[in-house]
Amino acid sequence: MSASELDFSKDGEWVTYVAYPEYTLWRSHPDGSDRLQLTYHPMEAHLPRWSSDGKQVAFIAVRGDKWKIFFVSSQGGTAQELLPEDNDNEDDPVFAPDGSRLAFGGIGRSRDIALVDLKTRRVSTIPSPQAVFSPRWSPDGRYLAVLSQDSLAILFFDFKNRKWTEPIKENAVIGFPTWSRDAKYLYFDEAGADTTFRRIRVGASVSERLFTLNGISRFSAPMVGLWSGLTPESVPLFTRDNGAQDVYALDLEAP
């Protein structure tokens, strides 16, 4: 199938993804069985995230001229907007591991990460030392990893100590940070002269290079760019560009 922007449910039994080029949201088992379409044209869905209990999927879509967060049941139904009264951009939703809150950011929204209490829909913020976006909640609930607005540094917020780490600077643009299921590593790709896939251990001050991505034909989507992710077993995932044309060889039997 032509798909990208995958996210696995907490138990690993389900995957949600965006079908290309329609940008519709689907869910299925990892082997592709029991597929169900969750959104429909003209809505274009991106960056889906499973809720902790596997009952809902959060994603972003355009409403008017803003990117907004929506919820849809994993069993299908009508998508509902998270904060209908909010007129700012909302991006990169991620659920807390206990399911009580959702964090999000957004380019041009503010310098801080927003937190939404999912029972009351009350919004609070985590004041940050610099403008940040793209929050990623660690599976153990202790840390929130974010990117600087220029995507050149990673910061970690420690919920236990209520403190930010010093920015960990990289040499090129960071893309799609993803936690390992044991919460020990944050994986990401780095786009530069040598495009690489990397990871950083919690508490470390520098990242480690795992392998180069040069030579891999990757698809760049208009909204998300070059997506990458992980399976529950921390196997790296990338969207391969197969192109839009096929070449066929035919045997012609003339009369």
NORTAMO-V357183 format. One record per residue. N is the residue number from 1. RES is the residue in one letter. SS is DSSP state (2 for helix, 1 for strand, 0 for the rest). OMEGA is omega in whole degrees, 0 to 359 (* if undefined). BURIAL is # if it has 16 or more other C-alpha atoms within 10 Angstrom, else .. Layout:
N;RES;SS;OMEGA;BURIAL / N;RES;SS;OMEGA;BURIAL
//
This chain:
1;M;0;177;. / 2;S;0;188;. / 3;A;1;178;# / 4;S;1;175;# / 5;E;1;184;# / 6;L;1;169;# / 7;D;1;181;# / 8;F;1;175;# / 9;S;0;185;# / 10;K;0;180;# / 11;D;0;178;. / 12;G;0;184;. / 13;E;0;185;. / 14;W;0;174;# / 15;V;1;172;# / 16;T;1;185;# / 17;Y;1;177;# / 18;V;1;178;# / 19;A;1;178;# / 20;Y;0;2;. / 21;P;0;184;. / 22;E;0;184;. / 23;Y;0;173;# / 24;T;1;183;# / 25;L;1;180;# / 26;W;1;168;# / 27;R;1;179;# / 28;S;1;166;# / 29;H;0;181;# / 30;P;0;179;. / 31;D;0;178;. / 32;G;0;182;. / 33;S;0;178;. / 34;D;0;179;. / 35;R;0;176;. / 36;L;1;177;# / 37;Q;1;185;# / 38;L;0;176;# / 39;T;0;186;# / 40;Y;0;175;. / 41;H;0;13;. / 42;P;0;178;. / 43;M;0;176;# / 44;E;0;185;# / 45;A;0;177;# / 46;H;1;171;# / 47;L;1;180;# / 48;P;1;177;# / 49;R;1;177;# / 50;W;1;168;# / 51;S;0;184;# / 52;S;0;181;# / 53;D;0;177;. / 54;G;0;183;# / 55;K;0;183;. / 56;Q;1;173;# / 57;V;1;174;# / 58;A;1;178;# / 59;F;1;177;# / 60;I;1;177;# / 61;A;1;181;# / 62;V;1;168;# / 63;R;1;187;. / 64;G;0;178;. / 65;D;0;183;. / 66;K;1;169;. / 67;W;1;184;# / 68;K;1;179;# / 69;I;1;178;# / 70;F;1;171;# / 71;F;1;171;# / 72;V;1;178;# / 73;S;1;177;# / 74;S;0;175;# / 75;Q;0;179;. / 76;G;0;181;. / 77;G;0;182;. / 78;T;0;178;. / 79;A;0;180;# / 80;Q;1;180;. / 81;E;1;182;# / 82;L;0;184;# / 83;L;0;184;# / 84;P;0;184;. / 85;E;0;183;. / 86;D;0;184;. / 87;N;0;178;. / 88;D;0;175;# / 89;N;0;175;# / 90;E;0;187;# / 91;D;1;172;# / 92;D;1;177;# / 93;P;1;176;# / 94;V;1;181;# / 95;F;1;168;# / 96;A;0;181;# / 97;P;0;179;# / 98;D;0;176;. / 99;G;0;185;. / 100;S;0;186;. / 101;R;1;175;# / 102;L;1;177;# / 103;A;1;175;# / 104;F;1;176;# / 105;G;1;178;# / 106;G;0;177;# / 107;I;0;178;# / 108;G;0;181;. / 109;R;0;178;# / 110;S;0;180;. / 111;R;0;188;# / 112;D;0;173;# / 113;I;1;180;# / 114;A;1;175;# / 115;L;1;179;# / 116;V;1;171;# / 117;D;1;188;. / 118;L;0;174;. / 119;K;0;184;. / 120;T;0;186;. / 121;R;0;175;. / 122;R;0;183;. / 123;V;1;172;. / 124;S;1;181;. / 125;T;1;170;. / 126;I;1;180;. / 127;P;0;184;. / 128;S;0;182;. / 129;P;0;177;. / 130;Q;0;180;. / 131;A;0;184;# / 132;V;1;177;# / 133;F;1;176;# / 134;S;1;180;# / 135;P;1;175;# / 136;R;1;182;# / 137;W;1;179;# / 138;S;0;183;# / 139;P;0;178;# / 140;D;0;176;. / 141;G;0;187;. / 142;R;0;188;# / 143;Y;1;168;# / 144;L;1;177;# / 145;A;1;180;# / 146;V;1;175;# / 147;L;1;170;# / 148;S;1;185;# / 149;Q;0;177;# / 150;D;0;178;. / 151;S;0;180;# / 152;L;0;181;# / 153;A;1;176;# / 154;I;1;174;# / 155;L;1;177;# / 156;F;1;172;# / 157;F;1;181;# / 158;D;1;181;. / 159;F;0;181;. / 160;K;0;182;. / 161;N;0;181;. / 162;R;0;182;. / 163;K;1;173;. / 164;W;1;170;# / 165;T;0;171;. / 166;E;0;178;. / 167;P;0;177;# / 168;I;1;189;# / 169;K;1;177;# / 170;E;0;183;. / 171;N;0;181;. / 172;A;0;186;# / 173;V;1;181;# / 174;I;1;179;# / 175;G;1;168;# / 176;F;1;174;# / 177;P;1;181;# / 178;T;1;180;# / 179;W;1;166;# / 180;S;0;184;# / 181;R;0;178;# / 182;D;0;177;. / 183;A;0;180;# / 184;K;0;185;. / 185;Y;1;169;# / 186;L;1;180;# / 187;Y;1;178;# / 188;F;1;172;# / 189;D;1;184;# / 190;E;1;186;# / 191;A;1;178;# / 192;G;0;177;. / 193;A;0;173;. / 194;D;0;181;. / 195;T;0;187;# / 196;T;1;171;# / 197;F;1;190;# / 198;R;1;171;# / 199;R;1;176;# / 200;I;1;179;# / 201;R;1;178;. / 202;V;0;182;. / 203;G;0;179;. / 204;A;0;180;. / 205;S;0;178;. / 206;V;0;178;. / 207;S;0;176;# / 208;E;1;179;. / 209;R;1;179;. / 210;L;1;178;. / 211;F;1;178;. / 212;T;1;175;. / 213;L;0;177;# / 214;N;0;180;. / 215;G;0;176;. / 216;I;0;179;. / 217;S;0;184;. / 218;R;1;180;# / 219;F;0;178;# / 220;S;1;179;. / 221;A;1;182;. / 222;P;0;183;. / 223;M;0;191;. / 224;V;0;182;. / 225;G;1;183;. / 226;L;1;184;# / 227;W;0;170;# / 228;S;1;181;# / 229;G;1;181;# / 230;L;1;167;# / 231;T;0;176;# / 232;P;0;178;# / 233;E;0;180;. / 234;S;0;171;. / 235;V;0;183;. / 236;P;1;179;. / 237;L;1;177;. / 238;F;1;177;# / 239;T;0;182;# / 240;R;1;179;# / 241;D;0;178;. / 242;N;0;182;. / 243;G;0;183;. / 244;A;0;182;. / 245;Q;0;174;. / 246;D;0;178;. / 247;V;0;182;. / 248;Y;0;171;. / 249;A;0;183;. / 250;L;0;172;. / 251;D;0;183;. / 252;L;0;175;. / 253;E;0;183;. / 254;A;0;178;. / 255;P;0;*;.
//
